[in-house]
Amino acid sequence: MLVATLIIVVALSVVAYAYWRSLPSQTGPMVTLTSPPFELSLALDKTAYSLDNNMTIAFYLRNISNETTTITEPDIMGVDPNDPAVTLATMSEGVNTSYNIPGDNPLGVEFPFSFTLFSSNGTVVDKFPSGGGITTLISIFFQPGASLNQALQVNLTKYSERNLAPMGHSLQKGAYQISATFSAYMGDVDHLTQTFALETPSIAFTIR
């Protein structure tokens, strides 16, 4: 039974790594916010899209301190693996959670980041994820230099139809901006201290 479980874990890790490697390279714009002990970065694969494109949004969180840092998420948001609009890929190094899951990549379906999409006049078009999630407190442990890297591949047409249309909005041709946020408690589930929130500067892009 243990051998079978290990085989499944290894297979899932290989699949996740292959998917991550298949994503478009992050040669587009990137912004970074440094607020010790973390560095948070947001990147796009390019700066101009059409509505029939896929848009890759990458999130990088790195422990820049020389000590193991523990944070706790009060409500980690998940990405539905059956959602045709958004696909999540995760790579982590030196990151573990309070989940009792073998391996170093237990955040394959959880998404502790969020992004805000703005129109050219600063109006908020959407915040993703918008609500819900796991209500159990979950601690994430970052070894010195550890990084949690996640990429959302967004089908812009389906994203507009499924995420924006129900709110009476839709993506149109024009200029937009996007920023990333990561918020949590410092400490583990039994020793929570202050809360913090990191938000990157925005990246400008267009839909044409």
Secondary structure, DSSP 8 states (H G I E B T S, - for coil): -HHHHHHHHHHHHHHHHHHHHHS----S-EEEEEETTEEEEEEES-SEE-TTSEEEEEEEEEE-SSS-EEEEESS-EE--TT-SSEEEEEEEEEEEESS--SSS---SSEE-EEEEEEETTS-EEEEES-S----S-EEEEEEEEEEEEEEEEEEHHHHIIIIIGGGT----SEEEEEEEEEEEEES-TTS---EEEEE---EEEEE-
